[in-house]
Amino acid sequence: MEDVRGDHGLGRVGRGAQVDELQRGAVGGDPAVGADLDRDLGVGVQVFAAGGLVRVAGFEAGRRRDVADRNLVADPLALADAELPADASAATGLELCAEGAHEPRIDNAHGWHADSVTELAVRIRGAVKRYGPITAVAGLDLDVPMGTCVGLLGPNGAGKSTTMRLLTAQAIADEGELEVLGYTLPEESKQARALCGVAPQLDNLDVTLTVYQNLLVFSHLYRVPRAERNDAIERAVTMAKLGDRVDSRVDKLSGGMRRRLLIARALLHGPRLVLLDEPTVGLDPQVRQELWALIDALRSQGTTILMSTHYIEEAQRLADTVLIMSHGQAVASGPPSELVTEHAGQEVLEVYGPPNRLAEVETEAGAAGLRTRRTGTSVSVLGVDGGNGFDVDGERRPANLEDVFVLLTGEEIA
C-alpha cells in the first residue's frame, strides 16, 4: 500500500472510513492506528494535510486506488462547507494533552471521567452568535445538570442547531460564556469534546461499510483500547437493538436503524455527555417511538443528554427540563409538567365555530382573566380549571406543552 502521508500528500479514497478535519495530533500520523484498522477491517488509514486541513483517508487494501475522492465529515454537526484549521479540535477530540489537573483520563469500561467534575454538564451565559445580519443565538442562558435530559424545543430557525454547534466549537460565540464538563469554550474545546458523544441531525455514516465496521473505525478514532473494542461495540449495538444487523451494510438499513446506529456510534467511548441534534427528524411515528425508547433507556442509566427537537411530544415525553427557544432566545425553561401548570393550567376548553363566534369567546375569556390561543377553526381557552365561573360550550382536554409554546411564542410547531 502506497504511503500517502506527508505535509502535502494527496490520497485516493475508496471504501472505508474517510474522516475529515481531524486535528493532526489526534492521530498524529501514528502508524499503529492505520495498522490496527488495516488488520481489523482491511482498510488502511493515512493522515495527510490538504487545503489547510488535516485529513484521514481510508481505502480498501488491494482495491484499485484510482477511484474518485470522497469524504465523510467526522465532526458530527459539521455542515458541508465547514472548514476548521489544522490546529482546531475535531468532534472526537481524540488527543488528550497533559494540561494540568483538569486533564481527563479515560476508563472505557466505565466511561470517561475527569479529575475535576462540575455539577453542570453544560453552562451557557449570554451566548450570542451572529451570521452577518442574522442573529442565530441572542443572549442564551442554559444549564444542563449532570445526569439529566434537557430538551431544546423550538421551530426550525429557533437557534437549536447553532447552539449545538457552539457546544462542539464548530461555531464560536461572538459573546457570552460557555462551559462543557467544566472546560471553557472555545479554548478547551478539545478536552471537552473528548468526553462527549454527538449524534448529528445529518446522517454521515459510511454507507459502504457494515454496522460493525462503522463502529470499529470509530472505536479506533476514539482510542478505545484494543482489548475493550469488541465489548464497547457489543454494548453499543445492544443498546441500539442492532444485533441482528451487525454484519449488514449501512446502505441496506432502514432510516430508523441508521438513526439508532448514529446514536450507538456516539456511545462507543462511554461519553459523559451526549448531544442529540433532532434525533427523530424525518422519521415516521412508529420509528420515532423506537428512537424514544432508546433515548429513554439512556436516561434511565443516568446518561446526561442535551437534545434539540421541534417535536413537542418528544420534548414532553423525554426531557426532564425543557427550554423553549424562539428567534435565538429562551422564552421559558422548566420541567414540562411545571411549564404546563404555570402557563396553561390543568385543563383547556376547546371551542369551535365561525370566526365571529371565536372572536366573541376570546373577548369573554379575556374579561374573565383567562388567556387564549387561536388554532385554525378553534380557540383554546387556557386555565379553565381555576373555578372562575367561565361557562362556554366546548370540549375540555388536558393542557399540554403545545399550549405553552404557542402562548409564549405565538408560533405553531409540529
SEFI-607974 format. One line per field, with one value per residue (C-alpha): z, x, y; residue in one letter; residue number from 1. Coordinates in nm, 3 decimals, m for minus. Layout:
zz (Z_...) $
xx (X_...) $
yy (Y_...) $
code (a_...) $
pos (NUM_...) $
//
This chain:
zz (0.000_m0.100_0.190_0.112_0.438_0.433_0.479_0.148_0.048_m0.183_m0.145_m0.331_m0.117_m0.176_0.053_0.423_0.678_0.547_0.827_0.754_0.977_1.249_1.445_1.345_1.696_1.745_1.528_1.488_1.190_1.434_1.208_1.479_1.412_1.042_1.107_1.351_1.109_0.823_1.022_1.167_0.869_0.557_0.548_0.553_0.727_0.636_0.773_0.548_0.510_0.227_0.187_0.538_0.690_0.833_0.681_0.750_0.445_0.437_0.137_0.093_0.081_m0.255_m0.432_m0.717_m0.593_m0.889_m0.755_m0.701_m0.389_m0.142_0.216_0.523_0.774_1.113_1.300_1.367_1.349_1.075_0.773_0.428_0.392_0.741_0.747_1.057_1.079_1.130_1.492_1.574_1.750_1.579_1.717_1.851_2.031_2.044_2.159_2.538_2.614_2.962_3.062_3.439_3.699_3.481_3.216_3.174_3.194_3.017_3.157_2.870_3.085_3.289_3.072_3.069_3.393_3.468_3.762_3.832_3.784_3.799_3.889_3.550_3.232_3.026_3.137_2.892_2.989_2.746_2.431_2.108_1.759_1.450_1.084_0.911_0.974_1.120_1.494_1.529_1.907_2.104_2.467_2.552_2.906_2.953_3.232_3.186_3.524_3.530_3.493_3.336_2.992_2.875_2.561_2.340_2.191_1.906_1.541_1.255_1.276_1.653_1.708_1.836_1.595_1.623_1.999_1.942_1.712_1.977_2.226_1.988_1.896_1.532_1.574_1.805_2.009_1.942_2.302_2.622_2.832_2.752_2.964_2.886_3.160_3.339_3.033_2.888_2.520_2.275_2.450_2.598_2.338_2.261_2.616_2.634_2.308_2.418_2.684_2.456_2.213_1.929_1.716_1.431_1.251_0.922_0.859_0.796_0.825_0.581_0.367_0.213_0.550_0.774_1.111_1.287_1.062_1.113_1.488_1.469_1.279_1.537_1.824_1.682_1.640_1.995_2.117_2.278_2.386_2.162_2.441_2.503_2.147_2.091_2.428_2.356_2.016_2.159_2.427_2.168_1.930_2.210_2.326_1.970_1.914_1.601_1.700_1.410_1.159_1.278_0.953_0.725_0.512_0.617_0.278_0.344_0.671_0.717_0.819_1.178_1.201_1.070_1.332_1.601_1.462_1.481_1.849_1.906_1.744_1.983_2.283_2.192_2.431_2.722_2.696_2.997_2.782_2.473_2.227_2.010_1.733_1.609_1.673_1.514_1.238_0.923_1.074_1.070_1.403_1.465_1.410_1.621_1.907_1.877_1.899_2.201_2.375_2.310_2.442_2.742_2.817_2.818_3.063_3.294_3.303_3.421_3.094_3.062_2.742_2.564_2.286_2.030_1.879_1.715_1.817_2.124_2.222_2.206_2.444_2.680_2.695_2.717_2.876_3.249_3.166_2.852_2.731_2.479_2.216_1.972_1.750_1.926_2.275_2.567_2.643_2.920_3.098_3.345_3.379_3.119_3.375_3.566_3.249_3.157_3.503_3.528_3.187_3.074_3.386_3.413_3.160_2.830_2.678_2.300_2.134_1.765_1.544_1.279_1.309_1.467_1.737_1.809_1.846_2.098_2.300_2.306_2.436_2.703_2.815_2.838_3.054_3.285_3.315_3.102_2.823_2.484_2.177_1.831_1.638_1.295_1.337_1.718_2.021_2.317_2.649_2.899_3.272_3.285_3.590_3.811_3.925_3.768_3.653_3.281_3.117_2.741_2.538_2.416_2.456_2.761_2.734_2.941_2.887_2.712_2.617_2.279_2.454_2.643_2.334_2.121_2.412_2.480_2.125_1.904_1.671_1.577_1.594_1.462) $
xx (0.000_0.139_0.217_0.043_0.136_0.327_0.279_0.103_0.020_m0.263_m0.466_m0.725_m1.017_m1.211_m1.417_m1.367_m1.380_m1.297_m1.268_m1.214_m1.085_m0.923_m0.667_m0.315_m0.215_m0.532_m0.397_m0.054_0.036_0.070_0.119_m0.032_m0.377_m0.356_m0.201_m0.478_m0.751_m0.574_m0.563_m0.913_m1.101_m0.890_m0.888_m0.569_m0.576_m0.336_m0.301_m0.217_m0.273_m0.465_m0.601_m0.501_m0.689_m0.558_m0.737_m0.757_m0.827_m0.910_m0.907_m0.960_m0.645_m0.595_m0.856_m0.778_m0.655_m0.774_m1.125_m1.297_m1.212_m1.494_m1.510_m1.716_m1.706_m1.636_m1.727_m2.084_m2.255_m2.034_m2.203_m2.081_m1.895_m1.740_m1.365_m1.152_m0.785_m0.537_m0.485_m0.856_m1.004_m1.239_m1.564_m1.398_m1.135_m0.910_m0.585_m0.562_m0.278_m0.133_m0.257_m0.269_m0.506_m0.813_m0.689_m0.944_m0.843_m1.019_m1.168_m1.351_m1.501_m1.693_m1.698_m1.499_m1.403_m1.248_m1.028_m1.249_m1.623_m1.865_m2.231_m2.333_m2.252_m2.326_m2.329_m2.409_m2.441_m2.535_m2.431_m2.465_m2.389_m2.432_m2.407_m2.383_m2.709_m2.875_m2.853_m2.898_m2.849_m2.936_m2.824_m2.896_m2.862_m2.868_m2.785_m2.769_m2.726_m2.534_m2.750_m3.047_m3.203_m3.259_m3.459_m3.420_m3.766_m3.832_m3.929_m3.683_m3.466_m3.502_m3.126_m3.119_m2.861_m2.648_m2.643_m2.524_m2.250_m2.138_m2.106_m1.886_m1.683_m1.777_m1.909_m1.752_m1.979_m1.946_m2.039_m2.103_m1.956_m1.974_m1.855_m1.887_m1.800_m1.601_m1.399_m1.419_m1.505_m1.353_m1.013_m1.058_m1.294_m1.059_m1.073_m1.449_m1.519_m1.316_m1.582_m1.883_m2.075_m2.261_m2.544_m2.590_m2.905_m2.729_m2.662_m2.287_m2.243_m2.013_m2.268_m2.010_m1.923_m2.124_m2.268_m1.980_m1.718_m1.855_m1.837_m1.494_m1.349_m1.480_m1.358_m1.009_m1.064_m1.198_m0.885_m1.079_m0.811_m0.786_m0.883_m1.207_m1.318_m1.540_m1.711_m1.766_m1.914_m2.133_m2.269_m2.347_m2.510_m2.718_m2.833_m2.936_m3.101_m2.899_m2.756_m2.922_m2.793_m2.436_m2.298_m2.534_m2.404_m2.535_m2.695_m2.918_m3.056_m3.383_m3.388_m3.471_m3.188_m2.943_m3.057_m3.005_m2.660_m2.569_m2.661_m2.472_m2.163_m2.186_m2.190_m1.886_m1.641_m1.879_m1.924_m2.027_m2.245_m2.445_m2.563_m2.859_m2.945_m3.301_m3.267_m3.600_m3.638_m3.799_m3.896_m4.243_m4.432_m4.357_m3.983_m3.989_m4.134_m3.844_m3.593_m3.775_m3.741_m3.365_m3.324_m3.541_m3.313_m3.014_m3.196_m3.268_m2.896_m2.815_m2.660_m2.653_m2.835_m2.887_m3.140_m3.275_m3.616_m3.911_m4.149_m4.349_m4.448_m4.082_m3.974_m4.265_m4.203_m3.823_m3.687_m3.652_m3.624_m3.741_m3.601_m3.834_m3.647_m3.775_m3.567_m3.246_m3.373_m3.501_m3.861_m3.927_m3.749_m3.850_m3.989_m4.263_m4.538_m4.447_m4.438_m4.783_m4.926_m4.770_m4.871_m5.171_m5.326_m5.461_m5.745_m5.812_m6.151_m6.153_m6.428_m6.513_m6.716_m6.714_m6.466_m6.714_m6.803_m6.436_m6.378_m6.663_m6.514_m6.175_m6.338_m6.536_m6.230_m6.024_m6.292_m6.276_m5.897_m5.824_m5.569_m5.649_m5.473_m5.625_m5.566_m5.728_m6.101_m6.095_m6.000_m5.829_m5.919_m5.643_m5.671_m6.045_m5.982_m5.945_m6.307_m6.357_m6.710_m6.630_m6.911_m6.894_m6.987_m6.680_m6.460_m6.235_m5.893_m5.575_m5.337_m5.014_m4.676_m4.803_m5.041_m4.748_m4.531_m4.793_m4.895_m4.540_m4.407_m4.712_m4.581_m4.732_m4.492_m4.507) $
yy (0.000_0.335_0.570_0.897_1.066_1.389_1.758_1.799_1.443_1.352_1.036_0.841_0.739_0.421_0.204_0.259_0.533_0.876_1.127_1.494_1.766_1.560_1.755_1.642_1.545_1.346_1.068_1.221_1.009_0.720_0.415_0.195_0.339_0.261_m0.078_m0.172_m0.074_m0.249_m0.573_m0.546_m0.412_m0.438_m0.060_0.145_0.480_0.757_1.108_1.397_1.772_1.931_2.280_2.380_2.088_1.766_1.470_1.100_0.890_0.522_0.296_m0.075_m0.280_m0.445_m0.238_m0.001_0.333_0.535_0.581_0.912_1.108_1.137_1.250_1.177_1.459_1.307_1.625_1.512_1.852_1.999_2.149_2.060_2.389_2.382_2.431_2.401_2.498_2.218_2.314_2.308_2.009_1.769_1.643_1.332_1.541_1.239_1.397_1.414_1.653_1.685_2.028_2.019_1.890_1.916_1.676_1.393_1.032_0.751_0.434_0.272_0.001_0.254_0.565_0.885_1.053_1.388_1.471_1.770_1.725_2.015_1.988_2.122_1.933_2.246_2.608_2.890_3.254_3.529_3.342_3.536_3.407_3.622_3.529_3.863_4.050_3.738_3.673_3.297_3.290_3.603_3.612_3.248_3.113_2.735_2.491_2.113_1.940_1.613_1.304_1.482_1.512_1.869_1.939_2.245_2.291_2.530_2.559_2.550_2.860_2.899_2.856_2.498_2.356_2.669_2.616_2.259_2.385_2.632_2.344_2.145_2.456_2.425_2.775_3.031_3.256_3.629_3.700_3.508_3.229_2.858_2.565_2.195_1.945_2.212_2.316_2.666_2.700_2.751_2.745_2.397_2.254_1.964_1.832_1.883_1.704_1.404_1.348_1.398_1.183_1.352_1.216_1.466_1.566_1.487_1.118_1.090_0.713_0.534_0.352_0.117_m0.040_m0.268_m0.170_m0.342_m0.186_0.165_0.119_m0.044_0.252_0.496_0.279_0.330_0.702_0.729_0.545_0.263_0.011_m0.294_m0.534_m0.338_m0.262_m0.563_m0.518_m0.148_m0.227_m0.501_m0.266_m0.001_m0.249_m0.398_m0.056_0.033_m0.309_m0.375_m0.713_m0.894_m0.638_m0.605_m0.750_m0.556_m0.272_0.065_0.130_m0.173_m0.032_0.150_0.515_0.427_0.175_0.431_0.683_0.419_0.346_0.715_0.713_0.388_0.539_0.834_0.597_0.387_0.552_0.592_0.970_1.174_1.400_1.305_1.571_1.467_1.711_1.647_1.270_1.169_1.427_1.290_0.954_0.803_0.780_0.412_0.453_0.769_0.566_0.321_0.604_0.744_0.408_0.414_0.768_0.684_0.388_0.623_0.849_0.556_0.477_0.828_0.949_1.328_1.429_1.758_1.709_1.954_1.891_2.060_1.781_1.889_1.536_1.431_1.706_1.646_1.272_1.257_1.572_1.634_2.004_2.182_2.513_2.673_2.874_3.133_3.360_3.258_3.331_3.126_3.220_2.966_2.683_2.414_2.061_2.006_1.947_2.262_2.472_2.345_2.410_2.756_2.886_2.680_2.530_2.179_2.195_2.367_2.439_2.394_2.598_2.550_2.779_3.052_3.340_3.582_3.328_3.261_3.635_3.653_3.367_3.542_3.858_3.673_3.478_3.795_3.957_3.654_3.687_3.382_3.353_3.206_3.074_3.059_2.735_2.745_2.679_2.680_2.886_2.723_2.883_2.808_2.755_2.683_2.463_2.769_2.785_3.127_3.062_3.072_2.875_2.827_2.520_2.337_2.030_2.001_1.840_1.829_2.121_2.033_2.175_2.290_2.526_2.672_2.706_2.881_3.103_3.219_3.246_3.294_3.022_2.689_2.396_2.040) $
code (m_e_d_v_r_g_d_h_g_l_g_r_v_g_r_g_a_q_v_d_e_l_q_r_g_a_v_g_g_d_p_a_v_g_a_d_l_d_r_d_l_g_v_g_v_q_v_f_a_a_g_g_l_v_r_v_a_g_f_e_a_g_r_r_r_d_v_a_d_r_n_l_v_a_d_p_l_a_l_a_d_a_e_l_p_a_d_a_s_a_a_t_g_l_e_l_c_a_e_g_a_h_e_p_r_i_d_n_a_h_g_w_h_a_d_s_v_t_e_l_a_v_r_i_r_g_a_v_k_r_y_g_p_i_t_a_v_a_g_l_d_l_d_v_p_m_g_t_c_v_g_l_l_g_p_n_g_a_g_k_s_t_t_m_r_l_l_t_a_q_a_i_a_d_e_g_e_l_e_v_l_g_y_t_l_p_e_e_s_k_q_a_r_a_l_c_g_v_a_p_q_l_d_n_l_d_v_t_l_t_v_y_q_n_l_l_v_f_s_h_l_y_r_v_p_r_a_e_r_n_d_a_i_e_r_a_v_t_m_a_k_l_g_d_r_v_d_s_r_v_d_k_l_s_g_g_m_r_r_r_l_l_i_a_r_a_l_l_h_g_p_r_l_v_l_l_d_e_p_t_v_g_l_d_p_q_v_r_q_e_l_w_a_l_i_d_a_l_r_s_q_g_t_t_i_l_m_s_t_h_y_i_e_e_a_q_r_l_a_d_t_v_l_i_m_s_h_g_q_a_v_a_s_g_p_p_s_e_l_v_t_e_h_a_g_q_e_v_l_e_v_y_g_p_p_n_r_l_a_e_v_e_t_e_a_g_a_a_g_l_r_t_r_r_t_g_t_s_v_s_v_l_g_v_d_g_g_n_g_f_d_v_d_g_e_r_r_p_a_n_l_e_d_v_f_v_l_l_t_g_e_e_i_a) $
pos (1_2_3_4_5_6_7_8_9_10_11_12_13_14_15_16_17_18_19_20_21_22_23_24_25_26_27_28_29_30_31_32_33_34_35_36_37_38_39_40_41_42_43_44_45_46_47_48_49_50_51_52_53_54_55_56_57_58_59_60_61_62_63_64_65_66_67_68_69_70_71_72_73_74_75_76_77_78_79_80_81_82_83_84_85_86_87_88_89_90_91_92_93_94_95_96_97_98_99_100_101_102_103_104_105_106_107_108_109_110_111_112_113_114_115_116_117_118_119_120_121_122_123_124_125_126_127_128_129_130_131_132_133_134_135_136_137_138_139_140_141_142_143_144_145_146_147_148_149_150_151_152_153_154_155_156_157_158_159_160_161_162_163_164_165_166_167_168_169_170_171_172_173_174_175_176_177_178_179_180_181_182_183_184_185_186_187_188_189_190_191_192_193_194_195_196_197_198_199_200_201_202_203_204_205_206_207_208_209_210_211_212_213_214_215_216_217_218_219_220_221_222_223_224_225_226_227_228_229_230_231_232_233_234_235_236_237_238_239_240_241_242_243_244_245_246_247_248_249_250_251_252_253_254_255_256_257_258_259_260_261_262_263_264_265_266_267_268_269_270_271_272_273_274_275_276_277_278_279_280_281_282_283_284_285_286_287_288_289_290_291_292_293_294_295_296_297_298_299_300_301_302_303_304_305_306_307_308_309_310_311_312_313_314_315_316_317_318_319_320_321_322_323_324_325_326_327_328_329_330_331_332_333_334_335_336_337_338_339_340_341_342_343_344_345_346_347_348_349_350_351_352_353_354_355_356_357_358_359_360_361_362_363_364_365_366_367_368_369_370_371_372_373_374_375_376_377_378_379_380_381_382_383_384_385_386_387_388_389_390_391_392_393_394_395_396_397_398_399_400_401_402_403_404_405_406_407_408_409_410_411_412_413_414) $
//
